[in-house]
């Protein structure tokens, strides 16, 4: 025992570095004997406990803690992102609602502006009418309770009593309308005498001197009058005509129509008059021997003139014999989309008729897209004379000829556009003009002149419409 104690003391004294680390315990063992225990800690291990060491359990615990921290961070950040996204969605919804409201207000204001413009135009015309109208003395036999007003000499508050009494030279009026049943005083001989006298009063022109029988420069165009709406998509574009110099067996009241939507346009529908056209009851349907190109056809002296599809060939189709009477290529004319009007539709060649005969409006490569207007021989289709203008064909919506003067329409969609250019073939000079023109249905694909009716015929977005025109004195 003493030997063991000596060894221990020697170790404690000899090993100064281990004094602060070695430990000596004394105690009884299980049998009651005294036992000394000497412990020196390992330099590489501080503990044998697995809870303190860096074993697999500790590493797994650390990994789970790290994963938990990541999940908590994601949940915290995701909630904030969801709240932010919900806020942005709400702001976007509110902005879209305000945009819709502003759009509605804009459309409402645009309608108000259009209404005000129409009212201002009506007031301007009424003012000019009143300024240019002479003062007629009141007839001594006219009852004072029936005042006369406006150019139609219509009784105020009446049902159009005298609306049919004023006639103009060269106009076509229904003489049967003079026996209007609303006229309650028709049997009175005094008023019959007055009616005959009123009929002789010339109606004043609201916009300066007007030539009702001969030719003159275009002064104004009236409001569009709708006659019929097409039944199907085939009638979105088309051409309708009345022969201004009709021959037997078809009279001047006969109306002809071609729907030009389709790859093989060949049907020509005929109606006895405007009333049958409005009801949609054709009395004649002809199948043309060769297909039609676009809306440039016209009718003149018993023949239909049109451009053959995908070519510069002009055809004269005789309505009586129902056959092709003449054909001829229009020299150097562009076709099938080379020089159309601004709305397209392969409107390269546009045929029309006026007081001076048959015309073709087109362009050529030599003219570099400028409008060329040529007068044609109505029998052989040969070019008699041509004029090159200074306005590009693709820049205008449509064109027509009146009294040898070419007029162009600025837009085919704008509800309130203008006739913006005039070229006079008599002088070879052109000029810019600004005559108001209405596209009521906002897609006008055909405008032609009928000198017998003194009207423009048009096809506006499924609708067959017409316009009255006023011409100045020559």
Secondary structure by P-SEA (a helix, b strand, c coil): caaaaaaaaaaaaacccccccbbbbbbbccccbbbbbbbbbbcccccccccccccaaaaaaaaaaaaaaaaaaaaaaaaaaaaaaaaaaaaaaaaaaaaaaaaaaaaaaaaaaaaaaaaaaaaaaaaaaaaaccccccccccccccccccccccccccccccccccccccccccccccccccccccccaaaaaaaaaaaabbbbbccccccccccccccccccccccccccccccccccccccccccccccccbbbbbbcccccccbbbbbccaaaaaaccccbbbbbccccccccccccccbbbbbcccccbbbbbbcccccccccccccccccccccccccccccccccccccccbbbbbccccccccbbbbbbccccccccccccccccccccccccccccbbbbbcccccccccccccccccccbbbbbbbbbbcccccccbbbbbccccbbbbbcccccbbbbbbbccc
